[in-house]
Amino acid sequence: MTIKEAIDICDRMRPNDFSYFEKEMWVRELEARIEEEIILTHEKGMEMVRMHAEDGILYAGTPHDSMYLSFLLANIDRANGESARYNESAATFNAQYTAYSAWYNRTHMPLAVRVDVRENR
């Protein structure tokens, strides 16, 4: 899925008055979070980041790509002051993000932890 595809689907699911630019920034915010918290904490993370910059495809693929929609919907709900709807959208997003993170952690080798024994003296 690309950013444009995620925004187009979101707009069909929940018509809104937010600009494409605003929604793009929300998706880029999520991508930066995924990169920092998940991708770069694993081996070959930098390679994935470089590939990601070239292909324009979002980090989380099927079946995890629906989290982008939940994230967009939650941001729309929050910005519109729709608390109950936001709580539902945010809970859905958090569950999806946790599932993606767990899958990534199971399927990718984490970075080796290096300890400098000189610091422990």
Secondary structure, 3 states (H helix, E strand, C coil): CEHHHHHHHHHHHCCCCCCHHHHHHHHHHHHHHHHHHCHHHECCHHHHHHHHHHHCECCCCCCCCHHHHHHHHHHHHHHCCCHHHHHHHHHHHHHHHHHHHHHHHHHCCECCCCCCHHHHC
